[in-house]
Amino acid sequence: MLSEDSSDVTRYADEARDNPNLKVHQMGSTPLLGVELMLALKRGEIVAVQADRPAGQNVMSVPFFGASAPLPTGPVELAMATGAPILPVFVAFDRGDRYRVVTLEPMRFEAGAEAAPGERLRAAMGQMATTLETVISRFPDQWFNFYDVWGPTVAAQEEASRA
């Protein structure tokens, strides 16, 4: 997970870390995080990651609700590298102060040889964006981001950093 500024979120994450069956990794805590997550999947463990919150260098701009927006490539790259499916899971607030867990069909991204790796990643990221759009469209009042989702594109950010 990405480190949060909110004390409530930090407190929740700290409490979760006390559970011996749950391991919470902080984004950027180690350059080997991807390897650790791959090994966890190979052991048959469940790895949960956010697919709508870009952070770090593994980000790709894709069409998202009609405009280009950066999304993290890590979940898709991890699935492609391990063969593990991505099970899209969303939690929506429901009537009567209840929560509804929404799951979609598993997404599989094969690391095949029929297309260049960049093309496979771009196609898979487009599928990920479409999946996010599907659920966000169902619950538009429940998707919160405290940053400009459609801010500068990744290409513009890279160009600005080279300048």
OpenMM code with the backbone's topology and positions (N, CA, C; nanometers):
from openmm import Vec3, app, unit

residues = "MET LEU SER GLU ASP SER SER ASP VAL THR ARG TYR ALA ASP GLU ALA ARG ASP ASN PRO ASN LEU LYS VAL HIS GLN MET GLY SER THR PRO LEU LEU GLY VAL GLU LEU MET LEU ALA LEU LYS ARG GLY GLU ILE VAL ALA VAL GLN ALA ASP ARG PRO ALA GLY GLN ASN VAL MET SER VAL PRO PHE PHE GLY ALA SER ALA PRO LEU PRO THR GLY PRO VAL GLU LEU ALA MET ALA THR GLY ALA PRO ILE LEU PRO VAL PHE VAL ALA PHE ASP ARG GLY ASP ARG TYR ARG VAL VAL THR LEU GLU PRO MET ARG PHE GLU ALA GLY ALA GLU ALA ALA PRO GLY GLU ARG LEU ARG ALA ALA MET GLY GLN MET ALA THR THR LEU GLU THR VAL ILE SER ARG PHE PRO ASP GLN TRP PHE ASN PHE TYR ASP VAL TRP GLY PRO THR VAL ALA ALA GLN GLU GLU ALA SER ARG ALA".split()
positions = [
    Vec3(0.0832, -0.1178, 0.0000),
    Vec3(0.0000, 0.0000, 0.0000),
    Vec3(0.0874, 0.1237, 0.0000),
    Vec3(0.0306, 0.2310, -0.0466),
    Vec3(0.0989, 0.3586, -0.0470),
    Vec3(0.0851, 0.4201, 0.0911),
    Vec3(0.1922, 0.4750, 0.1437),
    Vec3(0.1848, 0.5398, 0.2745),
    Vec3(0.0804, 0.6498, 0.2701),
    Vec3(0.0033, 0.6587, 0.3749),
    Vec3(-0.1041, 0.7572, 0.3823),
    Vec3(-0.0714, 0.8623, 0.4878),
    Vec3(-0.1225, 0.9805, 0.4654),
    Vec3(-0.1049, 1.0873, 0.5636),
    Vec3(-0.2095, 1.0794, 0.6740),
    Vec3(-0.3264, 1.0256, 0.6415),
    Vec3(-0.4362, 1.0204, 0.7360),
    Vec3(-0.4006, 0.9333, 0.8559),
    Vec3(-0.4214, 0.9867, 0.9763),
    Vec3(-0.3882, 0.9095, 1.0967),
    Vec3(-0.4793, 0.7884, 1.1103),
    Vec3(-0.6058, 0.7980, 1.0661),
    Vec3(-0.6970, 0.6838, 1.0739),
    Vec3(-0.6496, 0.5704, 0.9843),
    Vec3(-0.6072, 0.6034, 0.8612),
    Vec3(-0.5596, 0.5008, 0.7690),
    Vec3(-0.4302, 0.4405, 0.8217),
    Vec3(-0.3416, 0.5228, 0.8733),
    Vec3(-0.2155, 0.4742, 0.9287),
    Vec3(-0.2426, 0.3811, 1.0471),
    Vec3(-0.3355, 0.4205, 1.1339),
    Vec3(-0.3695, 0.3378, 1.2498),
    Vec3(-0.4255, 0.2028, 1.2041),
    Vec3(-0.5144, 0.2043, 1.1038),
    Vec3(-0.5716, 0.0803, 1.0509),
    Vec3(-0.4623, -0.0096, 0.9942),
    Vec3(-0.3724, 0.0472, 0.9177),
    Vec3(-0.2629, -0.0309, 0.8578),
    Vec3(-0.1728, -0.0886, 0.9666),
    Vec3(-0.1446, -0.0096, 1.0700),
    Vec3(-0.0615, -0.0592, 1.1796),
    Vec3(-0.1299, -0.1756, 1.2514),
    Vec3(-0.2626, -0.1656, 1.2726),
    Vec3(-0.3366, -0.2747, 1.3352),
    Vec3(-0.3343, -0.3993, 1.2474),
    Vec3(-0.3456, -0.3809, 1.1162),
    Vec3(-0.3442, -0.4948, 1.0234),
    Vec3(-0.2098, -0.5660, 1.0289),
    Vec3(-0.1037, -0.4917, 1.0478),
    Vec3(0.0301, -0.5515, 1.0530),
    Vec3(0.0473, -0.6421, 1.1744),
    Vec3(-0.0354, -0.6221, 1.2778),
    Vec3(-0.0270, -0.7063, 1.3967),
    Vec3(-0.0843, -0.8456, 1.3719),
    Vec3(-0.1609, -0.8639, 1.2652),
    Vec3(-0.2169, -0.9938, 1.2315),
    Vec3(-0.1052, -1.0789, 1.1709),
    Vec3(-0.0725, -1.1920, 1.2319),
    Vec3(0.0401, -1.2718, 1.1806),
    Vec3(0.0148, -1.3304, 1.0415),
    Vec3(-0.1108, -1.3356, 0.9981),
    Vec3(-0.1430, -1.3907, 0.8660),
    Vec3(-0.1504, -1.2850, 0.7573),
    Vec3(-0.1220, -1.1616, 0.7921),
    Vec3(-0.1316, -1.0521, 0.6960),
    Vec3(-0.0014, -0.9742, 0.6962),
    Vec3(0.0536, -0.9552, 0.5792),
    Vec3(0.1763, -0.8764, 0.5673),
    Vec3(0.1460, -0.7565, 0.4781),
    Vec3(0.1655, -0.6375, 0.5296),
    Vec3(0.1411, -0.5140, 0.4549),
    Vec3(0.2754, -0.4583, 0.4105),
    Vec3(0.2901, -0.4367, 0.2803),
    Vec3(0.4119, -0.3783, 0.2250),
    Vec3(0.3837, -0.2328, 0.1895),
    Vec3(0.4769, -0.1457, 0.2203),
    Vec3(0.4642, -0.0054, 0.1824),
    Vec3(0.5285, 0.0149, 0.0460),
    Vec3(0.4606, 0.0882, -0.0419),
    Vec3(0.5176, 0.1227, -0.1729),
    Vec3(0.6510, 0.1924, -0.1520),
    Vec3(0.7498, 0.1501, -0.2274),
    Vec3(0.8796, 0.2155, -0.2218),
    Vec3(0.9646, 0.1748, -0.1035),
    Vec3(0.9155, 0.0781, -0.0234),
    Vec3(0.9917, 0.0391, 0.0952),
    Vec3(1.1173, -0.0393, 0.0590),
    Vec3(1.1146, -0.1059, -0.0565),
    Vec3(1.2301, -0.1830, -0.1005),
    Vec3(1.2266, -0.1954, -0.2519),
    Vec3(1.3422, -0.1920, -0.3171),
    Vec3(1.3428, -0.2108, -0.4621),
    Vec3(1.3074, -0.3544, -0.5018),
    Vec3(1.3044, -0.4440, -0.4055),
    Vec3(1.2729, -0.5842, -0.4336),
    Vec3(1.1274, -0.6190, -0.4039),
    Vec3(1.0416, -0.5189, -0.3880),
    Vec3(0.9019, -0.5447, -0.3548),
    Vec3(0.8353, -0.6345, -0.4591),
    Vec3(0.8612, -0.6099, -0.5865),
    Vec3(0.8025, -0.6926, -0.6915),
    Vec3(0.8416, -0.8388, -0.6773),
    Vec3(0.9670, -0.8634, -0.6420),
    Vec3(1.0150, -1.0010, -0.6231),
    Vec3(0.9442, -1.0643, -0.5032),
    Vec3(0.9306, -0.9884, -0.3948),
    Vec3(0.8619, -1.0400, -0.2765),
    Vec3(0.7172, -1.0772, -0.3097),
    Vec3(0.6493, -0.9919, -0.3875),
    Vec3(0.5105, -1.0203, -0.4242),
    Vec3(0.5015, -1.1404, -0.5175),
    Vec3(0.5958, -1.1532, -0.6105),
    Vec3(0.5993, -1.2705, -0.6990),
    Vec3(0.6169, -1.3983, -0.6177),
    Vec3(0.7069, -1.3971, -0.5217),
    Vec3(0.7293, -1.5149, -0.4386),
    Vec3(0.6045, -1.5499, -0.3567),
    Vec3(0.5359, -1.4472, -0.3074),
    Vec3(0.4120, -1.4717, -0.2324),
    Vec3(0.3090, -1.5411, -0.3220),
    Vec3(0.2952, -1.4959, -0.4463),
    Vec3(0.2011, -1.5593, -0.5390),
    Vec3(0.2437, -1.7030, -0.5688),
    Vec3(0.3723, -1.7249, -0.5873),
    Vec3(0.4222, -1.8601, -0.6144),
    Vec3(0.3949, -1.9546, -0.4970),
    Vec3(0.3895, -1.8992, -0.3742),
    Vec3(0.3579, -1.9806, -0.2557),
    Vec3(0.2071, -2.0022, -0.2410),
    Vec3(0.1288, -1.9443, -0.3317),
    Vec3(-0.0168, -1.9597, -0.3254),
    Vec3(-0.0850, -1.8577, -0.2365),
    Vec3(-0.0128, -1.7537, -0.1986),
    Vec3(-0.0712, -1.6497, -0.1139),
    Vec3(-0.1520, -1.5522, -0.1993),
    Vec3(-0.2373, -1.4776, -0.1348),
    Vec3(-0.3161, -1.3745, -0.2012),
    Vec3(-0.2412, -1.2425, -0.1887),
    Vec3(-0.2307, -1.1711, -0.2975),
    Vec3(-0.1671, -1.0394, -0.2985),
    Vec3(-0.2725, -0.9392, -0.3430),
    Vec3(-0.2978, -0.8395, -0.2617),
    Vec3(-0.3958, -0.7354, -0.2944),
    Vec3(-0.3212, -0.6060, -0.3242),
    Vec3(-0.3531, -0.5448, -0.4377),
    Vec3(-0.2897, -0.4183, -0.4769),
    Vec3(-0.3950, -0.3249, -0.5345),
    Vec3(-0.3701, -0.1961, -0.5215),
    Vec3(-0.4594, -0.0969, -0.5805),
    Vec3(-0.4249, -0.0802, -0.7275),
    Vec3(-0.5273, -0.0757, -0.8110),
    Vec3(-0.5046, -0.0620, -0.9553),
    Vec3(-0.5435, 0.0750, -1.0071),
    Vec3(-0.5856, 0.1640, -0.9181),
    Vec3(-0.6288, 0.2964, -0.9642),
    Vec3(-0.5469, 0.4089, -0.9030),
    Vec3(-0.4360, 0.3765, -0.8412),
    Vec3(-0.3573, 0.4786, -0.7715),
    Vec3(-0.2135, 0.4760, -0.8196),
    Vec3(-0.1803, 0.5608, -0.9171),
    Vec3(-0.0435, 0.5596, -0.9703),
    Vec3(0.0565, 0.6150, -0.8697),
    Vec3(0.1681, 0.5467, -0.8604),
    Vec3(0.2763, 0.5928, -0.7732),
    Vec3(0.4055, 0.5328, -0.8246),
    Vec3(0.5116, 0.6035, -0.8101),
    Vec3(0.6407, 0.5521, -0.8525),
    Vec3(0.6592, 0.5605, -1.0033),
    Vec3(0.7473, 0.4757, -1.0542),
    Vec3(0.7843, 0.4824, -1.1949),
    Vec3(0.7020, 0.3914, -1.2846),
    Vec3(0.6414, 0.2880, -1.2310),
    Vec3(0.5664, 0.1929, -1.3131),
    Vec3(0.4235, 0.2410, -1.3342),
    Vec3(0.4110, 0.3378, -1.4243),
    Vec3(0.2831, 0.4023, -1.4527),
    Vec3(0.2699, 0.4150, -1.6039),
    Vec3(0.1470, 0.3998, -1.6531),
    Vec3(0.1228, 0.4156, -1.7963),
    Vec3(-0.0045, 0.4982, -1.8161),
    Vec3(0.0017, 0.5948, -1.9068),
    Vec3(-0.1176, 0.6715, -1.9417),
    Vec3(-0.2021, 0.5892, -2.0374),
    Vec3(-0.3293, 0.5746, -2.0027),
    Vec3(-0.4228, 0.4982, -2.0849),
    Vec3(-0.5541, 0.5753, -2.0943),
    Vec3(-0.6345, 0.5482, -2.1981),
    Vec3(-0.7667, 0.6112, -2.2048),
    Vec3(-0.8516, 0.5675, -2.0854),
    Vec3(-0.9062, 0.6656, -2.0159),
    Vec3(-0.9835, 0.6382, -1.8939),
    Vec3(-1.0946, 0.7411, -1.8857),
    Vec3(-1.2176, 0.6983, -1.9062),
    Vec3(-1.3329, 0.7880, -1.9099),
    Vec3(-1.3126, 0.9002, -2.0113),
    Vec3(-1.2581, 0.8668, -2.1280),
    Vec3(-1.2479, 0.9614, -2.2382),
    Vec3(-1.1258, 1.0508, -2.2394),
    Vec3(-1.0394, 1.0370, -2.1428),
    Vec3(-0.9171, 1.1180, -2.1403),
    Vec3(-0.8019, 1.0303, -2.0925),
    Vec3(-0.6815, 1.0714, -2.1231),
    Vec3(-0.5647, 0.9958, -2.0828),
    Vec3(-0.5383, 1.0166, -1.9338),
    Vec3(-0.5200, 0.9048, -1.8630),
    Vec3(-0.4924, 0.9122, -1.7192),
    Vec3(-0.3865, 0.8081, -1.6844),
    Vec3(-0.2985, 0.8400, -1.5912),
    Vec3(-0.1959, 0.7433, -1.5510),
    Vec3(-0.2539, 0.6380, -1.4566),
    Vec3(-0.2229, 0.5125, -1.4840),
    Vec3(-0.2595, 0.4025, -1.3952),
    Vec3(-0.1334, 0.3208, -1.3667),
    Vec3(-0.1278, 0.2566, -1.2514),
    Vec3(-0.0091, 0.1774, -1.2181),
    Vec3(-0.0033, 0.0495, -1.3011),
    Vec3(0.1127, 0.0174, -1.3509),
    Vec3(0.1299, -0.1043, -1.4303),
    Vec3(0.1653, -0.2252, -1.3436),
    Vec3(0.2023, -0.2029, -1.2195),
    Vec3(0.2475, -0.3110, -1.1322),
    Vec3(0.1545, -0.4303, -1.1239),
    Vec3(0.0247, -0.4103, -1.0990),
    Vec3(-0.0641, -0.5271, -1.0905),
    Vec3(-0.0644, -0.6109, -1.2179),
    Vec3(-0.0681, -0.5452, -1.3331),
    Vec3(-0.0701, -0.6173, -1.4607),
    Vec3(0.0644, -0.6846, -1.4860),
    Vec3(0.1735, -0.6143, -1.4601),
    Vec3(0.3061, -0.6734, -1.4806),
    Vec3(0.3271, -0.7946, -1.3893),
    Vec3(0.2785, -0.7865, -1.2668),
    Vec3(0.2893, -0.8980, -1.1735),
    Vec3(0.2092, -1.0180, -1.2248),
    Vec3(0.0889, -0.9933, -1.2740),
    Vec3(0.0056, -1.1007, -1.3289),
    Vec3(0.0714, -1.1629, -1.4525),
    Vec3(0.1275, -1.0793, -1.5386),
    Vec3(0.1927, -1.1302, -1.6589),
    Vec3(0.3168, -1.2137, -1.6244),
    Vec3(0.3909, -1.1705, -1.5246),
    Vec3(0.5145, -1.2395, -1.4885),
    Vec3(0.4898, -1.3723, -1.4177),
    Vec3(0.3791, -1.3828, -1.3451),
    Vec3(0.3546, -1.5021, -1.2645),
    Vec3(0.2463, -1.5930, -1.3210),
    Vec3(0.1629, -1.5396, -1.4103),
    Vec3(0.0492, -1.6170, -1.4584),
    Vec3(-0.0681, -1.6141, -1.3625),
    Vec3(-0.0547, -1.5422, -1.2524),
    Vec3(-0.1643, -1.5319, -1.1553),
    Vec3(-0.2751, -1.4443, -1.2131),
    Vec3(-0.3994, -1.4803, -1.1909),
    Vec3(-0.5088, -1.3956, -1.2386),
    Vec3(-0.5254, -1.2736, -1.1487),
    Vec3(-0.5837, -1.1706, -1.2041),
    Vec3(-0.6256, -1.0556, -1.1238),
    Vec3(-0.7752, -1.0717, -1.1016),
    Vec3(-0.8159, -1.0735, -0.9773),
    Vec3(-0.9574, -1.0797, -0.9437),
    Vec3(-0.9998, -0.9391, -0.9014),
    Vec3(-1.0716, -0.8683, -0.9890),
    Vec3(-1.1143, -0.7334, -0.9531),
    Vec3(-1.2170, -0.7378, -0.8388),
    Vec3(-1.1837, -0.6729, -0.7286),
    Vec3(-1.2702, -0.6688, -0.6109),
    Vec3(-1.2875, -0.5233, -0.5707),
    Vec3(-1.4111, -0.4869, -0.5441),
    Vec3(-1.4446, -0.3508, -0.5046),
    Vec3(-1.5385, -0.3582, -0.3852),
    Vec3(-1.5278, -0.2627, -0.2954),
    Vec3(-1.6173, -0.2559, -0.1808),
    Vec3(-1.6996, -0.1288, -0.1959),
    Vec3(-1.8323, -0.1458, -0.1994),
    Vec3(-1.9225, -0.0317, -0.2168),
    Vec3(-2.0095, -0.0155, -0.0921),
    Vec3(-2.0304, 0.1080, -0.0545),
    Vec3(-2.1199, 0.1382, 0.0563),
    Vec3(-2.2622, 0.1154, 0.0079),
    Vec3(-2.3419, 0.0451, 0.0862),
    Vec3(-2.4768, 0.0078, 0.0455),
    Vec3(-2.5790, 0.0670, 0.1426),
    Vec3(-2.7036, 0.0426, 0.1135),
    Vec3(-2.8121, 0.0918, 0.2004),
    Vec3(-2.7989, 0.0321, 0.3403),
    Vec3(-2.8527, 0.1050, 0.4379),
    Vec3(-2.8546, 0.0539, 0.5745),
    Vec3(-2.7180, 0.0436, 0.6376),
    Vec3(-2.6273, 0.1334, 0.6008),
    Vec3(-2.4923, 0.1332, 0.6575),
    Vec3(-2.4232, -0.0025, 0.6433),
    Vec3(-2.4415, -0.0629, 0.5272),
    Vec3(-2.3800, -0.1914, 0.4980),
    Vec3(-2.2833, -0.1749, 0.3815),
    Vec3(-2.1981, -0.2732, 0.3641),
    Vec3(-2.1039, -0.2730, 0.2532),
    Vec3(-2.1355, -0.3897, 0.1605),
    Vec3(-2.1126, -0.3688, 0.0341),
    Vec3(-2.1306, -0.4728, -0.0673),
    Vec3(-1.9951, -0.4988, -0.1314),
    Vec3(-1.9570, -0.6244, -0.1354),
    Vec3(-1.8335, -0.6626, -0.2033),
    Vec3(-1.8721, -0.7001, -0.3464),
    Vec3(-1.8110, -0.6316, -0.4424),
    Vec3(-1.8373, -0.6556, -0.5840),
    Vec3(-1.7141, -0.7217, -0.6434),
    Vec3(-1.7325, -0.8392, -0.7014),
    Vec3(-1.6216, -0.9062, -0.7691),
    Vec3(-1.6587, -0.9279, -0.9148),
    Vec3(-1.5618, -0.9176, -1.0003),
    Vec3(-1.5811, -0.9415, -1.1432),
    Vec3(-1.5049, -1.0674, -1.1832),
    Vec3(-1.5239, -1.1067, -1.3072),
    Vec3(-1.4536, -1.2247, -1.3582),
    Vec3(-1.3020, -1.2041, -1.3491),
    Vec3(-1.2295, -1.3100, -1.3186),
    Vec3(-1.0820, -1.2981, -1.3145),
    Vec3(-1.0267, -1.2520, -1.4492),
    Vec3(-0.9244, -1.1712, -1.4425),
    Vec3(-0.8555, -1.1231, -1.5617),
    Vec3(-0.7229, -1.1979, -1.5712),
    Vec3(-0.6931, -1.2510, -1.6888),
    Vec3(-0.5677, -1.3236, -1.7088),
    Vec3(-0.4884, -1.2541, -1.8186),
    Vec3(-0.3624, -1.2320, -1.7891),
    Vec3(-0.2728, -1.1668, -1.8841),
    Vec3(-0.1547, -1.2586, -1.9085),
    Vec3(-0.1559, -1.3228, -2.0211),
    Vec3(-0.0490, -1.4163, -2.0555),
    Vec3(0.0717, -1.3401, -2.1086),
    Vec3(0.1877, -1.3872, -2.0754),
    Vec3(0.3119, -1.3295, -2.1271),
    Vec3(0.3514, -1.4092, -2.2515),
    Vec3(0.2685, -1.4031, -2.3546),
    Vec3(0.2920, -1.4807, -2.4763),
    Vec3(0.3868, -1.4110, -2.5716),
    Vec3(0.4175, -1.4791, -2.6797),
    Vec3(0.5139, -1.4272, -2.7774),
    Vec3(0.4461, -1.3666, -2.8995),
    Vec3(0.3122, -1.3604, -2.9002),
    Vec3(0.2439, -1.3135, -3.0210),
    Vec3(0.2558, -1.1630, -3.0433),
    Vec3(0.2876, -1.0884, -2.9423),
    Vec3(0.3030, -0.9434, -2.9569),
    Vec3(0.4232, -0.8987, -2.8744),
    Vec3(0.4740, -0.7830, -2.9090),
    Vec3(0.5864, -0.7275, -2.8336),
    Vec3(0.5414, -0.7030, -2.6890),
    Vec3(0.6332, -0.7156, -2.5931),
    Vec3(0.5961, -0.6973, -2.4527),
    Vec3(0.5253, -0.5649, -2.4256),
    Vec3(0.5718, -0.4564, -2.4859),
    Vec3(0.5073, -0.3267, -2.4660),
    Vec3(0.3648, -0.3240, -2.5170),
    Vec3(0.3406, -0.3924, -2.6289),
    Vec3(0.2048, -0.3987, -2.6845),
    Vec3(0.1131, -0.4805, -2.5945),
    Vec3(0.1637, -0.5918, -2.5400),
    Vec3(0.0835, -0.6738, -2.4478),
    Vec3(0.0487, -0.5942, -2.3228),
    Vec3(0.1472, -0.5211, -2.2710),
    Vec3(0.1232, -0.4424, -2.1508),
    Vec3(0.0209, -0.3332, -2.1792),
    Vec3(0.0346, -0.2640, -2.2908),
    Vec3(-0.0606, -0.1576, -2.3251),
    Vec3(-0.2021, -0.2135, -2.3389),
    Vec3(-0.2168, -0.3294, -2.4060),
    Vec3(-0.3491, -0.3905, -2.4228),
    Vec3(-0.4078, -0.4318, -2.2867),
    Vec3(-0.3238, -0.4899, -2.2017),
    Vec3(-0.3699, -0.5318, -2.0693),
    Vec3(-0.4084, -0.4109, -1.9843),
    Vec3(-0.3322, -0.3027, -1.9948),
    Vec3(-0.3654, -0.1812, -1.9197),
    Vec3(-0.4974, -0.1217, -1.9692),
    Vec3(-0.5234, -0.1308, -2.0992),
    Vec3(-0.6524, -0.0855, -2.1517),
    Vec3(-0.7660, -0.1673, -2.0946),
    Vec3(-0.7454, -0.2982, -2.0815),
    Vec3(-0.8475, -0.3848, -2.0218),
    Vec3(-0.8686, -0.3492, -1.8748),
    Vec3(-0.7603, -0.3195, -1.8055),
    Vec3(-0.7705, -0.2807, -1.6649),
    Vec3(-0.8504, -0.1506, -1.6509),
    Vec3(-0.8207, -0.0538, -1.7370),
    Vec3(-0.8935, 0.0740, -1.7328),
    Vec3(-1.0417, 0.0524, -1.7599),
    Vec3(-1.0749, -0.0312, -1.8563),
    Vec3(-1.2156, -0.0592, -1.8883),
    Vec3(-1.2858, -0.1246, -1.7695),
    Vec3(-1.2170, -0.2152, -1.7019),
    Vec3(-1.2741, -0.2805, -1.5839),
    Vec3(-1.3016, -0.1782, -1.4745),
    Vec3(-1.2070, -0.0895, -1.4501),
    Vec3(-1.2273, 0.0159, -1.3503),
    Vec3(-1.3449, 0.1047, -1.3885),
    Vec3(-1.3530, 0.1419, -1.5156),
    Vec3(-1.4644, 0.2265, -1.5629),
    Vec3(-1.5988, 0.1599, -1.5380),
    Vec3(-1.6067, 0.0296, -1.5601),
    Vec3(-1.7316, -0.0448, -1.5420),
    Vec3(-1.7844, -0.0312, -1.3999),
    Vec3(-1.6976, -0.0513, -1.3025),
    Vec3(-1.7422, -0.0472, -1.1635),
    Vec3(-1.7602, 0.0966, -1.1160),
    Vec3(-1.6713, 0.1843, -1.1536),
    Vec3(-1.6850, 0.3251, -1.1124),
    Vec3(-1.8138, 0.3831, -1.1691),
    Vec3(-1.8512, 0.3436, -1.2896),
    Vec3(-1.9766, 0.3906, -1.3488),
    Vec3(-2.0979, 0.3423, -1.2697),
    Vec3(-2.0870, 0.2250, -1.2093),
    Vec3(-2.1963, 0.1727, -1.1261),
    Vec3(-2.2079, 0.2466, -0.9938),
    Vec3(-2.0950, 0.2920, -0.9410),
    Vec3(-2.0900, 0.3577, -0.8103),
    Vec3(-2.0093, 0.4870, -0.8197),
    Vec3(-2.0529, 0.5822, -0.9036),
    Vec3(-1.9687, 0.7003, -0.9281),
    Vec3(-1.9474, 0.7884, -0.8050),
    Vec3(-2.0397, 0.7852, -0.7126),
    Vec3(-2.0266, 0.8691, -0.5939),
    Vec3(-1.9363, 0.8067, -0.4876),
    Vec3(-1.8792, 0.6902, -0.5178),
    Vec3(-1.7980, 0.6223, -0.4180),
    Vec3(-1.6518, 0.6065, -0.4579),
    Vec3(-1.6138, 0.6697, -0.5662),
    Vec3(-1.4738, 0.6623, -0.6084),
    Vec3(-1.4073, 0.7927, -0.5681),
    Vec3(-1.3230, 0.7860, -0.4669),
    Vec3(-1.2605, 0.9057, -0.4132),
    Vec3(-1.1121, 0.9083, -0.4451),
    Vec3(-1.0674, 1.0211, -0.4933),
    Vec3(-0.9260, 1.0442, -0.5149),
    Vec3(-0.8962, 1.1856, -0.4692),
    Vec3(-0.7910, 1.1993, -0.3981),
    Vec3(-0.7555, 1.3300, -0.3454),
    Vec3(-0.6389, 1.3890, -0.4235),
    Vec3(-0.6424, 1.3659, -0.5543),
    Vec3(-0.5443, 1.4225, -0.6457),
    Vec3(-0.6124, 1.4333, -0.7813),
    Vec3(-0.5517, 1.5046, -0.8737),
    Vec3(-0.6080, 1.5227, -1.0070),
    Vec3(-0.5773, 1.3993, -1.0912),
    Vec3(-0.6773, 1.3132, -1.1069),
    Vec3(-0.6596, 1.1877, -1.1804),
    Vec3(-0.6143, 1.2138, -1.3236),
    Vec3(-0.6690, 1.3171, -1.3845),
    Vec3(-0.6377, 1.3476, -1.5243),
    Vec3(-0.5399, 1.4641, -1.5341),
    Vec3(-0.4469, 1.4698, -1.4396),
    Vec3(-0.3449, 1.5740, -1.4391),
    Vec3(-0.2473, 1.5537, -1.5528),
    Vec3(-0.1273, 1.6032, -1.5386),
    Vec3(-0.0272, 1.5901, -1.6458),
    Vec3(-0.0080, 1.4438, -1.6843),
    Vec3(0.0065, 1.4197, -1.8114),
    Vec3(0.0281, 1.2827, -1.8586),
    Vec3(0.1661, 1.2345, -1.8175),
    Vec3(0.1852, 1.1065, -1.8201),
    Vec3(0.3150, 1.0487, -1.7860),
    Vec3(0.4227, 1.1043, -1.8785),
    Vec3(0.3922, 1.1152, -2.0091),
    Vec3(0.4903, 1.1677, -2.1047),
    Vec3(0.5279, 1.3112, -2.0690),
    Vec3(0.4296, 1.3925, -2.0312),
    Vec3(0.4580, 1.5315, -1.9940),
    Vec3(0.5406, 1.5368, -1.8662),
    Vec3(0.5117, 1.4481, -1.7717),
    Vec3(0.5879, 1.4438, -1.6479),
    Vec3(0.7318, 1.4031, -1.6752),
    Vec3(0.7512, 1.3022, -1.7631),
    Vec3(0.8872, 1.2588, -1.7961),
    Vec3(0.9643, 1.3705, -1.8660),
    Vec3(0.8979, 1.4397, -1.9578),
    Vec3(0.9636, 1.5490, -2.0292),
    Vec3(1.0010, 1.6607, -1.9344),
    Vec3(0.9117, 1.6919, -1.8402),
    Vec3(0.9392, 1.7969, -1.7425),
    Vec3(1.0564, 1.7590, -1.6529),
    Vec3(1.0679, 1.6299, -1.6183),
    Vec3(1.1770, 1.5881, -1.5315),
    Vec3(1.3109, 1.5907, -1.6050),
    Vec3(1.3088, 1.5744, -1.7385),
    Vec3(1.4335, 1.5816, -1.8161),
    Vec3(1.4770, 1.7264, -1.8375),
    Vec3(1.3847, 1.8195, -1.8308),
    Vec3(1.4158, 1.9611, -1.8574),
    Vec3(1.4946, 2.0235, -1.7466),
] * unit.nanometer
topology = app.Topology()
chain = topology.addChain("A")
for resn in residues:
    res = topology.addResidue(resn, chain)
    for name in ("N", "CA", "C"):
        topology.addAtom(name, app.Element.getBySymbol(name[0]), res)
